[in-house]
Amino acid sequence: MITVIVPVYNIKDYLPRCVRSITAQTYSRLEIILVDDGSTDGTGQLCHRLAEEDGRIRVLHKENGGSSSARNLALAQAAGEYVGFVDSDDYIAPDMYELLMRGIREFGVSAAQVARDEIDEKGNPLPDICAPPKEATVLDDREFMEELLMHRGDCSFCTKLIRRDLFPPEAFPVGKLNEDFHLLVRMLPRMGKVASLPDQAYHVFYRIGSNSRKADKETFSRVYADCVENADMVAEIVKRDYPELEDTAFRFGVFQRLEYLLHIPISQMTKDNAVYRGIVAYLRRNWWRAMRNRILTEKNKAYHTLFAIAPRRLRKLHRALRRG
C-alpha cells in the first residue's frame, strides 16, 4: 500500500482538483491523508466532504505550524509501505503512482521519481526546472548527490515514492523552507539506488505568493537563507560519506551564497544583518579556493570576486543594467 500525504492550508479553491487527481489513480491501493494545518477559510470542512467521496481518505487536523509539521504528523500515522507527497495546489497524472511502483519493482530500488512540469495561473507551461531524463535511469546515492549539488537533480518529495522505513523521526525540518532538500540529502546515504523515470507525471501549479514564491519584487523570501544553511549541512554530509564530492559541495555552497546576494533587497544589505555579513565574509575568506575550483564557471568566479569586494555597489550596478 502507498500512503499519499497532502498538507492543506487555506486552499479550498484548488484542493478538489488535487485530491481527485489522487483518487483517480490507476494504482488503487492507496491511503490518502489530508492534514488540515489550521485552515481558517473552510478548507478543513472541505477535506471532510472530499473524504465522503472516497473511503481511502483520512483527515487530520492540527494547529497551524507549516507544511513540514503537517507532513511529519501524517508520516507518524502512515500505514503504507511506501510514501508519496502531493502539494495541495498541484495535481498528478492518473498513472503516476503506477509508474513509480513499477519503477521500484522493475529496478529493485527503495525509491523512484518521475519528472515534473510547471504551469502558471493562466495555464501556460513554464520552462522545466529539472530536465527529464530521456529514458529510465538508475542512480546510486553518490550519483544522485552529485546531481543535486550541480543543480541538475530534483529534490522534491512530491515527484517521488519512497519506502516508509527510510524516513527518520521528525523527518522534515519545522519552520524552514527548502525543507525537501534538507531531508533528502540526510536520507540519501541510506536510500541507495533511485530510479529516475522520464514521464512528466507531476504537475506543479505555479501560484504567485504561495510558500517560497515571490509575491512582488520587494519580497525577500527566507528560502535563500535556508538554502545557505542547507549548503553548509550538505557539505558536512559530503565530507563524511562522499569525500570525492567535496569540491562539488564547495561549488554548491558558493552558488547558494551568490543566489542570496543576487536576490536580497539592497536596503537589507546592512551591517546589522548578520546573515548578509556572514555570507560576504565567507566569500572573502574562501576567494582563493573558489578561484582554484574547476567546477565553478568563470561567470561564477567573477560574481564571487565582485561580491567579495563591493557587494552593495555590484547590486546597484546590476539593477541599473537590468533597468537599462
Number of C-alpha atoms within 10 A of each C-alpha: 13 23 25 24 26 27 24 26 23 17 19 19 11 14 23 18 15 18 25 16 17 24 19 13 17 14 18 14 13 20 20 27 25 27 26 26 23 18 19 13 12 12 20 23 15 17 24 15 12 18 18 12 11 13 11 15 20 18 17 17 16 13 11 14 12 18 25 19 22 27 23 22 20 22 23 13 11 19 15 19 12 21 27 22 20 25 20 24 23 21 22 25 17 18 16 25 28 14 20 26 20 13 25 22 13 10 16 14 20 22 25 28 32 25 22 22 19 18 17 13 10 9 10 10 14 13 10 12 14 14 15 20 14 10 10 15 14 18 16 15 19 18 16 22 25 18 16 19 22 16 14 15 18 24 23 17 19 24 25 25 28 24 18 20 12 16 20 13 10 15 22 24 16 16 12 17 23 21 22 18 20 22 20 20 22 16 16 18 17 12 19 15 22 26 25 27 21 17 21 19 22 22 21 22 22 19 16 13 11 11 13 14 14 14 14 9 8 12 13 18 17 14 17 22 23 18 22 23 16 21 24 15 16 23 21 15 18 22 13 10 11 18 14 11 18 17 19 22 27 23 22 24 24 23 22 22 24 20 15 23 24 18 15 19 15 16 8 12 17 12 9 9 10 10 15 20 13 12 21 19 13 15 22 16 12 14 16 11 13 22 17 11 14 12 15 21 13 11 9 16 18 13 18 25 18 15 22 19 14 11 20 18 13 17 20 12 12 13 13 10 9 8 7 6
